[in-house]
């Protein structure tokens, strides 16, 4: 059964219905046992034995690099929130406005750098690969800071700000141009009193494949769109194989990513959550480390004394 099929099934044994409810003492014991541990020494022993580590990351990692999240009360670009712009419908109605929004985000990201959490993950992957061990990063972020930090085994489930997809021929390509097209130069200011640039479609980013010239869109997963099935297949394969899972800087409320780690935990694999606060999934995990990821993650992923360095 696949990870995602398992998430939608709830099996109840007829025998379990006939069992007496546990005593209050046993209930208290179960609750105490269920509480995630914050013992770093215990986590480090698990880490030292792991051969295939999956690290799931979210917006909290990038926030420590100063990346705007466009969430919450202050999460506006001009007078719109991200969910009003990051949709196929918004792009169809006003591709100029949507491209201004993404141009702004691209330009901001070009000035941002990986923080200690990104670097710790990339260095861990590089070090463990020399020991025949693997680290995969499964990220919800579209900012490519993991790539900048040096992560190689990377699954970007929501796409990338620095890739485009042609709405005509479907070609996907990396694009780091600044600005992405001449008409967007100096555009995209986030202030609420700035007027839309109203750029004609033919002056927006265009496909450069021979004879196409189709309108490009950001190669990101918008609200209302499904994740790439090929990427999800890779994610499922990695999570089925992992013997340790870390959940870093994610709120565990965005699906389907929110179900990844709980499903891993359900099959008995240790899961460690690194976040500034508890999440709806915290109690499902073996470990929880509270605080900025750039502070908690580096010591967690540092070289263990048992590691043999070639």
Backbone bond lengths (Angstrom), bond angles and torsions (degrees), N, CA, C in turn:
res aa  C-N    CA-C-N  psi(-1)  N-CA   C-N-CA  omega(-1)  CA-C   N-CA-C  phi
1 X - - - 1.465 - - 1.522 109.80 -
2 X 1.340 116.76 135.14 1.454 119.21 -178.22 1.517 110.96 -74.33
3 X 1.328 114.97 161.60 1.462 121.66 178.47 1.519 111.12 -56.26
4 X 1.346 116.14 -39.19 1.452 120.50 -173.47 1.528 111.51 -82.23
5 X 1.340 116.09 -30.98 1.459 118.51 172.66 1.524 110.20 -66.05
6 X 1.332 114.61 -41.23 1.466 119.30 -179.59 1.509 111.74 -61.36
7 X 1.333 116.58 -33.04 1.471 120.31 -177.45 1.514 112.09 -65.68
8 X 1.333 116.34 -25.24 1.465 118.63 -175.18 1.522 113.17 -97.11
9 X 1.357 116.73 -0.09 1.455 119.58 -177.89 1.519 111.42 -108.31
10 X 1.291 116.26 140.58 1.458 121.86 178.01 1.524 107.33 -131.55
11 X 1.325 117.97 104.44 1.451 122.27 -176.82 1.522 109.75 -100.78
12 X 1.318 117.82 132.55 1.463 122.68 178.64 1.517 108.00 -122.86
13 X 1.316 117.47 121.20 1.458 121.90 179.29 1.515 110.40 -71.54
14 X 1.370 117.07 136.24 1.475 119.25 176.98 1.517 111.46 -60.89
15 X 1.356 116.36 -32.00 1.460 119.96 -179.94 1.515 110.23 -63.61
16 X 1.340 116.41 -39.37 1.463 119.55 -175.89 1.519 112.00 -63.24
17 X 1.334 116.27 -27.01 1.464 119.13 -178.91 1.528 111.09 -69.62
18 X 1.352 115.37 -26.58 1.461 119.36 -176.55 1.520 113.11 -88.02
19 X 1.317 116.38 -9.85 1.460 119.10 -177.78 1.522 110.80 -73.30
20 X 1.323 115.69 148.91 1.459 120.64 177.39 1.526 109.60 -72.21
21 X 1.309 118.11 146.15 1.462 119.75 176.44 1.523 109.59 -62.93
22 X 1.341 116.74 146.53 1.453 119.64 -179.48 1.523 111.28 -66.03
23 X 1.321 115.56 154.56 1.460 120.90 178.27 1.520 110.20 -66.76
24 X 1.321 115.53 163.37 1.470 120.13 179.09 1.526 110.53 -59.83
25 X 1.345 116.49 -37.58 1.468 120.64 179.85 1.517 110.60 -63.19
26 X 1.355 115.65 -43.97 1.462 119.02 -179.81 1.524 110.78 -67.80
27 X 1.330 116.35 -36.44 1.460 119.37 177.97 1.529 110.60 -61.97
28 X 1.330 116.38 -43.58 1.469 120.12 178.43 1.524 110.40 -62.11
29 X 1.339 115.80 -41.13 1.466 119.88 -179.54 1.518 110.84 -63.49
30 X 1.345 115.63 -42.64 1.464 119.56 179.58 1.517 111.42 -63.28
31 X 1.340 116.23 -40.29 1.461 119.92 178.49 1.509 111.43 -63.23
32 X 1.351 115.79 -41.60 1.460 119.54 179.45 1.525 110.40 -65.02
33 X 1.347 115.68 -40.43 1.462 119.15 -179.97 1.523 111.10 -68.05
34 X 1.363 116.51 -29.98 1.463 120.63 -175.86 1.516 112.33 -77.06
35 X 1.330 116.75 -20.99 1.466 118.60 -177.41 1.527 109.75 -64.15
36 X 1.342 117.54 130.67 1.464 118.78 179.61 1.529 111.48 -67.05
37 X 1.322 115.45 148.01 1.460 121.87 -179.11 1.529 110.38 -87.84
38 X 1.319 115.54 148.94 1.471 120.87 172.87 1.527 110.12 -115.40
39 X 1.324 115.44 23.81 1.465 121.21 -179.18 1.524 109.40 -83.11
40 X 1.323 116.77 106.12 1.457 121.08 -176.77 1.527 112.05 -66.42
41 X 1.333 117.30 -34.70 1.469 119.96 179.54 1.522 110.53 -62.68
42 X 1.330 116.90 -40.72 1.466 120.42 178.06 1.525 110.85 -65.42
43 X 1.338 115.97 -43.03 1.467 119.04 177.63 1.525 110.81 -60.44
44 X 1.311 116.62 -41.73 1.467 120.73 -176.95 1.537 111.26 -63.38
45 X 1.324 117.36 -33.27 1.467 119.92 177.00 1.530 110.63 -67.66
46 X 1.328 116.16 -39.49 1.469 120.15 176.59 1.527 109.70 -65.72
47 X 1.312 115.97 -44.59 1.465 122.25 179.55 1.528 111.27 -58.28
48 X 1.312 116.93 -40.84 1.464 121.18 -176.95 1.523 112.35 -64.10
49 X 1.327 116.98 -26.45 1.467 120.84 -176.92 1.531 112.88 -95.43
50 X 1.323 117.22 -11.98 1.468 120.61 -174.61 1.527 111.69 -72.53
51 X 1.325 115.57 138.23 1.464 121.72 179.52 1.530 112.15 -104.50
52 X 1.339 115.81 -30.78 1.466 120.41 -177.57 1.528 107.81 -132.54
53 X 1.327 116.35 104.40 1.460 121.80 -174.33 1.533 109.70 -105.75
54 X 1.326 116.09 126.84 1.466 121.18 175.00 1.524 108.39 -107.43
55 X 1.336 116.14 129.80 1.461 121.33 -179.32 1.527 108.34 -119.55
56 X 1.325 116.26 114.58 1.460 122.70 -179.56 1.523 108.19 -98.49
57 X 1.323 117.69 122.58 1.471 119.74 -175.88 1.527 111.43 -121.74
58 X 1.345 113.83 151.32 1.456 121.00 179.34 1.514 112.22 -132.94
59 X 1.318 115.76 -165.74 1.470 122.57 -171.89 1.516 113.43 -60.23
60 X 1.343 117.40 -27.10 1.458 119.93 -178.58 1.515 113.60 -61.05
61 X 1.326 117.29 -30.02 1.462 120.36 177.66 1.527 109.84 -67.40
62 X 1.321 116.44 -47.04 1.464 120.45 -177.33 1.520 112.77 -72.31
63 X 1.336 116.93 -28.41 1.469 120.15 -179.78 1.523 110.93 -58.49
64 X 1.341 116.63 -32.24 1.471 120.24 179.74 1.525 112.45 -73.25
65 X 1.340 116.86 -9.04 1.466 121.26 172.64 1.522 111.23 -96.89
66 X 1.341 115.87 5.57 1.461 120.38 179.77 1.509 114.31 83.46
67 X 1.334 116.68 22.20 1.459 120.66 -179.35 1.522 109.48 -83.69
68 X 1.338 119.30 125.82 1.472 120.81 177.57 1.519 110.60 -62.82
69 X 1.322 116.97 138.31 1.467 120.46 -179.56 1.529 112.70 -96.76
70 X 1.336 117.85 -18.65 1.467 123.08 -176.80 1.521 111.17 53.30
71 X 1.346 114.93 39.23 1.462 120.16 177.22 1.519 109.15 -126.91
72 X 1.326 115.91 156.68 1.455 119.93 176.75 1.519 112.14 81.69
73 X 1.323 114.65 -169.78 1.469 121.05 -172.73 1.522 112.34 -62.49
74 X 1.329 117.88 -35.54 1.453 119.72 -177.37 1.506 113.78 -97.63
75 X 1.325 117.40 11.83 1.455 120.37 -173.04 1.506 114.89 -87.02
76 X 1.311 117.07 56.52 1.461 120.66 -178.06 1.523 111.42 -111.85
77 X 1.311 115.80 145.43 1.464 123.23 164.19 1.523 104.83 -111.66
78 X 1.333 115.00 115.46 1.467 120.61 -168.19 1.536 108.16 55.52
79 X 1.308 117.90 -119.06 1.472 117.74 -179.39 1.525 112.27 -110.82
80 X 1.329 116.51 15.74 1.460 120.68 -177.93 1.521 110.84 -118.14
81 X 1.328 115.01 146.82 1.445 120.45 170.11 1.523 109.03 -91.15
82 X 1.332 115.60 161.19 1.461 120.28 -174.06 1.520 111.80 -54.80
83 X 1.342 117.24 -40.94 1.457 119.36 -176.13 1.522 113.46 -67.45
84 X 1.346 116.49 -12.42 1.459 119.85 175.27 1.523 111.90 -88.14
85 X 1.324 116.77 -17.26 1.465 121.52 -177.58 1.525 112.40 -108.58
86 X 1.334 116.11 -31.55 1.469 120.51 -174.92 1.521 110.21 -89.68
87 X 1.322 116.04 61.26 1.464 121.55 178.22 1.524 109.08 -140.42
88 X 1.329 117.29 152.48 1.471 119.73 175.48 1.523 111.94 -59.27
89 X 1.339 116.55 -37.33 1.456 119.95 -179.62 1.513 112.63 -64.36
90 X 1.330 116.91 -42.53 1.463 120.81 179.01 1.526 110.65 -62.03
91 X 1.330 116.18 -40.04 1.472 120.26 179.81 1.521 110.72 -67.88
92 X 1.319 116.74 -39.26 1.465 120.18 178.95 1.529 111.21 -64.87
93 X 1.342 115.58 -39.61 1.470 119.59 -178.29 1.516 112.71 -75.42
94 X 1.339 116.65 -39.83 1.464 119.70 -173.50 1.528 110.71 -148.51
95 X 1.332 117.47 74.24 1.467 119.79 -178.52 1.527 113.28 -61.35
96 X 1.315 117.49 -28.08 1.464 120.67 178.97 1.523 110.83 -64.60
97 X 1.338 116.76 -46.98 1.469 120.70 -179.48 1.541 110.39 -63.36
98 X 1.322 116.16 -44.87 1.464 119.67 -178.79 1.530 110.45 -64.28
99 X 1.313 117.26 -39.98 1.461 119.29 178.26 1.535 111.56 -68.01
100 X 1.333 117.56 -34.21 1.472 119.13 174.27 1.523 110.40 -60.09
101 X 1.338 116.43 -43.77 1.465 122.03 179.33 1.528 110.93 -60.12
102 X 1.324 116.36 -46.85 1.469 118.92 -177.99 1.525 112.24 -75.54
103 X 1.312 116.64 -30.53 1.471 118.88 174.05 1.523 110.08 -62.13
104 X 1.334 116.39 -43.92 1.474 120.71 176.94 1.523 110.26 -58.13
105 X 1.325 116.94 -46.87 1.468 120.63 -178.60 1.528 111.21 -63.97
106 X 1.316 116.95 -40.15 1.469 120.21 178.56 1.530 110.80 -62.90
107 X 1.318 116.29 -45.07 1.464 120.23 -178.63 1.531 111.22 -64.86
108 X 1.344 116.12 -39.67 1.467 119.76 176.63 1.523 109.89 -61.21
109 X 1.326 116.34 -45.42 1.467 120.35 -175.85 1.524 112.41 -66.44
110 X 1.303 117.49 -29.36 1.466 119.78 178.74 1.527 111.39 -64.93
111 X 1.341 116.90 -19.06 1.463 120.68 179.96 1.529 112.61 -98.50
112 X 1.339 117.05 -2.38 1.464 120.71 -177.13 1.528 111.38 -98.42
113 X 1.318 115.08 156.49 1.459 120.52 -176.11 1.525 110.29 -131.47
114 X 1.333 116.63 153.36 1.467 119.58 176.62 1.520 111.24 -58.74
115 X 1.329 116.32 145.16 1.460 120.64 177.31 1.535 109.30 -101.56
116 X 1.330 118.46 179.38 1.469 119.82 -176.01 1.527 115.01 -55.49
117 X 1.334 118.13 -28.49 1.466 119.71 178.48 1.522 110.74 -68.02
118 X 1.344 117.21 -47.65 1.465 120.53 176.78 1.522 110.99 -57.38
119 X 1.319 115.22 -44.93 1.463 120.65 -176.18 1.528 110.93 -67.03
120 X 1.331 116.97 -40.87 1.468 120.56 178.90 1.524 110.88 -60.88
121 X 1.327 116.67 -40.54 1.465 120.70 179.59 1.522 110.73 -65.47
122 X 1.343 116.57 -46.72 1.465 120.47 -178.92 1.523 111.73 -64.54
123 X 1.327 116.76 -41.40 1.466 120.10 179.71 1.519 111.52 -67.72
124 X 1.330 116.51 -35.53 1.460 121.06 177.15 1.527 110.36 -63.81
125 X 1.327 116.49 -45.50 1.466 120.44 178.40 1.527 111.42 -58.93
126 X 1.312 116.48 -46.54 1.462 120.79 -178.98 1.527 111.46 -62.85
127 X 1.317 116.48 -43.44 1.466 121.05 -177.63 1.525 111.38 -67.84
128 X 1.330 116.57 -46.64 1.460 119.80 -176.27 1.529 112.48 -70.48
129 X 1.326 116.72 -27.77 1.470 119.09 178.65 1.522 111.25 -61.85
130 X 1.323 117.46 -28.76 1.464 121.61 178.20 1.527 111.90 -75.89
131 X 1.326 115.67 -10.55 1.462 121.33 179.25 1.530 111.78 -106.31
132 X 1.328 116.67 10.28 1.451 120.54 -178.20 1.511 113.85 75.56
133 X 1.315 117.66 18.91 1.460 123.38 179.55 1.523 108.65 -111.59
134 X 1.325 117.04 155.64 1.465 119.46 -175.69 1.522 112.11 -122.45
135 X 1.328 114.27 149.50 1.467 122.64 173.45 1.525 106.83 -131.54
136 X 1.317 116.35 126.82 1.459 120.86 174.42 1.522 108.27 -118.54
137 X 1.327 116.35 137.90 1.464 121.82 176.13 1.529 107.95 -104.93
138 X 1.318 115.86 122.09 1.464 122.84 176.40 1.523 105.73 -110.43
139 X 1.326 116.83 104.53 1.464 118.73 -171.65 1.518 112.51 -114.36
140 X 1.323 114.34 142.72 1.467 121.68 172.31 1.533 110.71 -88.66
141 X 1.321 117.32 -7.57 1.460 121.80 -174.95 1.521 111.11 -82.87
142 X 1.327 116.08 148.88 1.465 121.17 -177.48 1.528 111.37 -112.77
143 X 1.344 116.71 13.30 1.467 120.73 -170.35 1.525 114.63 -92.34
144 X 1.327 118.43 -9.22 1.465 124.64 179.42 1.529 114.08 65.45
145 X 1.324 118.56 18.72 1.464 119.54 178.43 1.533 111.76 -67.99
146 X 1.326 117.83 -30.11 1.465 119.22 174.18 1.532 110.24 -63.25
147 X 1.311 115.59 -41.51 1.468 119.92 179.22 1.530 110.22 -64.90
148 X 1.329 116.18 -43.02 1.466 120.45 177.01 1.525 112.11 -59.36
149 X 1.332 115.85 -35.72 1.465 120.60 -178.03 1.522 111.86 -73.75
150 X 1.344 116.22 -18.93 1.460 119.47 178.29 1.513 115.29 115.43
151 X 1.334 118.27 3.89 1.465 120.31 177.09 1.524 109.13 -64.44
152 X 1.330 116.21 133.10 1.469 121.96 -178.52 1.526 111.67 -105.20
153 X 1.335 116.41 -42.86 1.465 121.21 -177.35 1.523 107.05 -90.44
154 X 1.334 116.01 89.10 1.460 121.77 -166.13 1.522 109.99 -132.35
155 X 1.326 116.32 127.32 1.459 122.20 175.02 1.525 108.04 -116.06
156 X 1.332 116.41 111.33 1.467 122.75 -178.08 1.530 107.79 -96.88
157 X 1.328 116.99 93.47 1.460 119.50 -169.74 1.528 112.91 -72.09
158 X 1.332 117.67 -19.78 1.467 120.73 179.27 1.520 112.39 -106.32
159 X 1.349 117.42 8.83 1.451 120.59 178.27 1.518 112.52 89.77
160 X 1.343 115.14 -159.30 1.466 120.80 -175.48 1.521 110.96 -145.15
161 X 1.340 115.17 141.51 1.466 120.72 173.47 1.514 111.91 -62.62
162 X 1.316 116.32 -23.83 1.460 120.57 -173.07 1.530 112.66 -105.94
163 X 1.342 114.33 27.59 1.460 121.13 168.94 1.519 108.02 -129.64
164 X 1.318 115.96 147.62 1.457 120.90 177.20 1.526 109.20 -122.50
165 X 1.323 115.41 157.14 1.464 121.00 176.51 1.520 108.43 -132.34
166 X 1.315 115.89 132.44 1.457 120.34 -178.83 1.522 109.79 -77.11
167 X 1.331 116.56 131.02 1.460 121.03 179.17 1.522 111.43 -76.03
168 X 1.331 116.59 -8.67 1.467 121.19 -179.54 1.525 111.35 -100.53
169 X 1.343 117.09 -58.48 1.471 120.22 -175.11 1.526 113.16 -100.27
170 X 1.345 117.30 -11.31 1.460 120.74 177.73 1.510 115.40 81.87
171 X 1.331 118.37 2.56 1.463 120.85 -177.99 1.532 111.27 -64.90
172 X 1.329 115.73 132.37 1.465 122.37 177.84 1.524 108.19 -108.43
173 X 1.329 115.75 132.53 1.464 119.10 -179.63 1.520 110.82 -147.36
174 X 1.334 115.56 150.74 1.467 120.41 174.16 1.519 108.84 -71.18
175 X 1.330 116.51 142.20 1.460 120.35 -178.22 1.526 108.78 -148.26
176 X 1.331 116.07 110.44 1.462 121.77 -179.23 1.529 111.90 -112.94
177 X 1.327 117.36 18.36 1.457 120.68 -179.12 1.522 110.88 -63.00
178 X 1.316 115.90 144.38 1.459 120.81 177.93 1.539 108.94 -137.85
179 X 1.340 117.20 106.39 1.461 128.56 -2.02 1.528 110.69 -74.15
180 X 1.299 116.33 165.98 1.460 120.05 -177.68 1.527 111.18 -69.24
181 X 1.333 117.14 -24.63 1.474 121.64 172.33 1.530 106.94 -153.24
182 X 1.346 118.14 154.00 1.473 120.38 -175.89 1.523 114.05 -56.55
183 X 1.322 117.57 -35.87 1.477 120.06 -175.64 1.525 112.49 -66.36
184 X 1.338 117.61 -21.62 1.467 120.52 -179.05 1.530 112.80 -91.95
185 X 1.318 117.88 -1.90 1.467 120.78 179.48 1.531 110.08 -58.86
186 X 1.330 115.74 124.83 1.459 120.50 178.81 1.512 114.69 76.69
187 X 1.320 118.34 3.77 1.459 121.81 -179.45 1.540 110.30 -97.93
188 X 1.324 115.38 172.57 1.452 120.76 174.45 1.511 116.11 92.21
189 X 1.330 118.65 8.29 1.468 120.28 179.22 1.526 109.79 -55.66
190 X 1.341 118.18 136.39 1.468 120.86 -172.45 1.517 115.72 -84.07
191 X 1.325 118.37 -6.89 1.457 121.00 -174.83 1.526 111.56 -60.68
192 X 1.329 117.70 139.09 1.472 121.07 -174.34 1.519 114.91 -64.72
193 X 1.342 117.87 -19.46 1.461 119.11 -178.94 1.528 113.20 -92.89
194 X 1.343 117.49 2.30 1.462 121.09 179.19 1.521 109.97 -79.47
195 X 1.330 116.00 132.07 1.461 120.81 178.97 1.528 110.56 -80.56
196 X 1.342 115.65 151.49 1.465 120.10 174.43 1.523 110.38 -59.54
197 X 1.330 115.28 145.55 1.472 119.43 179.90 1.522 111.42 -76.27
198 X 1.318 117.71 -23.50 1.466 123.60 -179.85 1.529 110.93 50.42
199 X 1.318 115.29 59.69 1.464 121.88 -178.57 1.525 109.16 -80.74
200 X 1.343 118.72 131.32 1.472 120.50 177.61 1.535 110.66 -59.49
201 X 1.322 116.36 146.19 1.466 121.69 -176.77 1.525 111.51 -55.35
202 X 1.326 116.95 -38.65 1.472 119.62 -177.07 1.531 112.50 -68.54
203 X 1.345 117.65 -12.99 1.463 120.55 177.19 1.528 113.02 -100.87
204 X 1.327 116.64 -3.43 1.457 121.14 175.61 1.534 109.16 -79.87
205 X 1.323 118.86 169.47 1.467 120.40 -176.89 1.531 112.10 -53.35
206 X 1.318 114.70 130.10 1.458 121.40 -176.39 1.525 111.12 -117.90
207 X 1.342 115.95 149.55 1.457 122.19 177.98 1.525 110.01 -66.18
208 X 1.322 115.77 138.03 1.462 121.18 -178.65 1.524 112.61 -103.57
209 X 1.342 116.98 7.01 1.463 119.42 173.74 1.526 108.87 -65.97
210 X 1.327 116.13 144.71 1.466 120.80 -176.86 1.522 111.99 -52.78
211 X 1.331 114.99 123.57 1.458 121.61 174.25 1.505 115.86 73.27
212 X 1.341 119.31 9.53 1.462 120.35 -176.57 1.529 111.74 -94.79
213 X 1.337 116.80 -70.64 1.467 122.53 -178.92 1.531 113.03 60.94
214 X 1.327 117.12 24.37 1.461 120.14 178.33 1.517 111.56 -72.00
215 X 1.320 115.96 160.55 1.459 121.46 177.94 1.523 109.54 -71.18
216 X 1.321 116.12 130.35 1.458 120.66 176.47 1.526 110.03 -87.06
217 X 1.322 115.55 152.18 1.461 122.64 171.52 1.524 107.40 -128.89
218 X 1.335 117.91 159.06 1.466 119.41 173.83 1.534 110.04 -61.53
219 X 1.327 116.30 138.26 1.469 120.15 179.04 1.528 108.41 -86.54
220 X 1.317 114.62 69.41 1.462 122.19 178.07 1.518 107.71 -130.51
221 X 1.324 115.62 158.16 1.468 120.59 177.77 1.523 108.33 -85.95
222 X 1.319 115.92 116.91 1.457 121.31 -179.48 1.523 111.15 -90.12
223 X 1.325 115.66 162.43 1.458 120.84 174.94 1.528 108.71 -56.35
224 X 1.326 115.88 132.60 1.456 120.46 -179.13 1.511 113.78 92.42
225 X 1.333 117.79 -6.68 1.461 121.81 178.29 1.531 110.16 -102.72
226 X 1.311 115.90 155.56 1.460 120.83 177.78 1.521 109.96 -92.88
227 X 1.322 115.09 155.48 1.463 120.17 177.33 1.523 110.02 -72.40
228 X 1.320 115.36 153.33 1.463 122.14 178.80 1.531 109.07 -58.76
229 X 1.329 118.63 120.32 1.473 120.17 -177.96 1.524 113.25 -62.27
230 X 1.332 117.57 -31.56 1.464 120.13 178.38 1.533 110.82 -66.82
231 X 1.333 116.01 -39.82 1.465 120.17 177.73 1.528 109.70 -66.45
232 X 1.336 116.62 -42.34 1.464 120.33 179.34 1.531 111.74 -62.72
233 X 1.326 116.26 -35.49 1.465 119.89 176.84 1.523 110.54 -63.36
234 X 1.324 116.27 -41.67 1.470 120.65 177.20 1.522 111.56 -64.78
235 X 1.328 116.08 -41.31 1.468 120.88 177.91 1.523 109.95 -60.35
236 X 1.321 115.86 -47.04 1.461 120.16 -178.42 1.529 110.55 -60.80
237 X 1.319 116.50 -42.46 1.468 120.61 179.71 1.526 111.06 -61.13
238 X 1.329 116.46 -43.78 1.466 120.44 -178.73 1.535 111.55 -67.52
239 X 1.329 116.70 -40.17 1.457 119.79 -178.67 1.526 111.49 -72.02
240 X 1.319 116.96 -31.70 1.465 120.01 175.16 1.527 111.30 -66.11
241 X 1.331 116.43 -30.18 1.458 122.19 -174.13 1.531 112.78 -90.22
242 X 1.339 117.71 -24.23 1.469 120.12 -170.53 1.522 112.11 -67.70
243 X 1.333 115.04 147.41 1.466 120.34 174.28 1.527 111.44 -115.93
244 X 1.334 115.98 6.85 1.459 123.11 171.41 1.519 107.37 -157.22
245 X 1.329 116.80 135.39 1.463 121.31 -179.31 1.519 109.25 -128.92
246 X 1.332 115.99 133.77 1.461 122.05 174.78 1.527 108.46 -114.01
247 X 1.318 116.17 137.93 1.462 122.20 176.05 1.521 106.23 -116.54
248 X 1.323 116.85 114.72 1.462 120.73 -167.54 1.527 111.19 -123.79
249 X 1.347 116.12 117.46 1.460 120.77 172.59 1.508 114.57 65.21
250 X 1.330 117.07 34.43 1.461 119.26 178.23 1.520 109.83 -125.64
251 X 1.326 115.77 145.82 1.462 121.82 -176.84 1.516 112.73 -80.62
252 X 1.331 117.11 -10.56 1.470 122.54 -178.76 1.519 112.71 56.95
253 X 1.333 116.77 38.00 1.461 120.43 176.91 1.534 111.93 -125.01
254 X 1.345 118.05 -8.87 1.464 121.33 -179.23 1.524 108.55 -95.86
255 X 1.320 116.12 119.43 1.464 121.09 -178.53 1.520 110.48 -96.74
256 X 1.354 117.72 150.96 1.463 126.86 7.28 1.531 114.76 -84.54
257 X 1.331 118.12 -4.76 1.468 119.70 -175.58 1.526 112.22 -59.00
258 X 1.342 116.85 -31.15 1.470 120.19 -177.27 1.518 112.83 -63.55
259 X 1.331 117.41 -19.54 1.463 118.50 -178.32 1.525 112.84 -95.84
260 X 1.333 117.44 -7.78 1.462 119.65 -176.50 1.529 112.00 -58.22
261 X 1.335 116.26 -59.83 1.470 120.50 -174.83 1.528 112.72 -66.45
262 X 1.346 120.71 -42.71 1.462 119.04 176.91 1.527 113.03 -58.18
263 X 1.342 117.42 -35.71 1.454 119.76 178.10 1.533 111.31 -68.81
264 X 1.321 116.59 -36.79 1.468 120.13 175.80 1.530 109.52 -64.45
265 X 1.325 116.00 -44.87 1.458 120.76 179.67 1.524 111.26 -61.93
266 X 1.341 117.08 -35.91 1.459 121.40 -177.50 1.527 112.66 -64.26
267 X 1.315 117.39 -23.38 1.468 118.94 177.15 1.532 112.25 -95.05
268 X 1.335 116.22 13.24 1.455 120.89 172.06 1.504 116.16 91.87
269 X 1.317 117.84 6.52 1.464 121.44 179.12 1.528 109.55 -83.65
270 X 1.330 118.52 133.98 1.471 120.12 178.41 1.525 111.79 -61.53
271 X 1.316 116.02 133.70 1.461 122.24 176.00 1.521 108.08 -124.17
272 X 1.328 116.50 132.57 1.463 122.01 178.86 1.523 108.79 -119.18
273 X 1.321 116.12 127.49 1.461 122.15 179.82 1.520 109.58 -103.32
274 X 1.338 115.50 129.89 1.461 122.49 176.26 1.520 107.03 -118.76
275 X 1.332 117.24 111.83 1.460 119.78 -175.14 1.523 108.97 -159.48
276 X 1.317 116.28 161.12 1.462 120.05 -179.40 1.522 111.89 -73.22
277 X 1.335 117.04 -18.28 1.457 120.79 179.40 1.520 109.63 -152.25
278 X 1.323 115.46 167.37 1.462 120.22 177.26 1.528 109.76 -68.02
279 X 1.329 116.18 154.74 1.460 122.71 179.66 1.527 108.97 -124.27
280 X 1.334 117.66 172.22 1.469 119.20 178.04 1.531 113.63 -59.72
281 X 1.347 117.07 -19.24 1.465 120.34 -177.41 1.528 113.28 -99.27
282 X 1.331 118.06 -4.69 1.465 121.44 -172.16 1.528 113.30 -52.21
283 X 1.313 116.93 -44.67 1.469 120.43 -175.24 1.525 113.50 -69.21
284 X 1.334 116.70 -9.61 1.464 119.93 178.00 1.527 112.01 -86.50
285 X 1.351 116.90 -7.49 1.454 120.53 -171.88 1.526 112.38 -105.45
286 X 1.324 116.25 158.57 1.462 120.76 179.85 1.524 111.48 -77.75
287 X 1.348 117.01 -33.68 1.462 120.67 -177.37 1.526 110.55 -128.97
288 X 1.320 115.48 148.68 1.463 121.49 170.36 1.522 108.20 -142.72
289 X 1.335 116.01 125.78 1.468 121.08 178.84 1.524 107.89 -119.89
290 X 1.319 115.72 114.53 1.451 122.06 -175.39 1.526 111.14 -90.45
291 X 1.336 115.51 138.48 1.459 120.36 178.06 1.514 110.61 135.90
292 X 1.318 117.33 175.11 1.469 120.49 177.79 1.531 110.19 -60.80
293 X 1.318 116.56 135.73 1.469 120.69 -178.05 1.524 111.85 -61.39
294 X 1.325 116.43 -32.84 1.459 120.01 179.39 1.514 113.09 -67.27
295 X 1.334 116.59 -15.39 1.466 121.92 177.60 1.528 111.71 -99.05
296 X 1.330 116.45 -42.63 1.469 120.19 -174.27 1.521 113.66 -82.52
297 X 1.334 117.28 -31.41 1.467 119.46 -172.02 1.538 114.69 -77.06
298 X 1.338 119.77 -42.85 1.472 118.32 -178.28 1.531 114.83 -53.97
299 X 1.341 120.26 -46.97 1.470 117.29 178.12 1.526 113.00 -67.75
300 X 1.323 117.26 -27.14 1.466 120.47 179.82 1.526 111.36 -69.04
301 X 1.341 116.42 -34.04 1.463 120.71 -175.35 1.527 113.45 -103.16
302 X 1.316 116.97 3.60 1.475 120.15 -179.70 1.530 110.07 -65.64
303 X 1.310 115.71 164.40 1.465 120.51 -178.44 1.524 110.61 -60.09
304 X 1.327 114.75 128.95 1.460 121.43 176.70 1.527 109.20 -82.77
305 X 1.349 116.86 149.48 1.455 119.14 -175.08 1.528 112.51 -63.81
306 X 1.338 116.60 -18.39 1.470 119.80 -179.91 1.517 113.40 -83.49
307 X 1.336 116.91 -10.81 1.467 119.74 -177.33 1.524 110.75 -70.78
308 X 1.307 114.87 139.23 1.463 121.47 176.42 1.524 107.28 -103.45
309 X 1.314 115.61 117.23 1.466 120.29 -178.48 1.527 108.79 -98.00
310 X 1.332 114.47 122.92 1.465 119.43 -179.14 1.519 110.77 -72.96
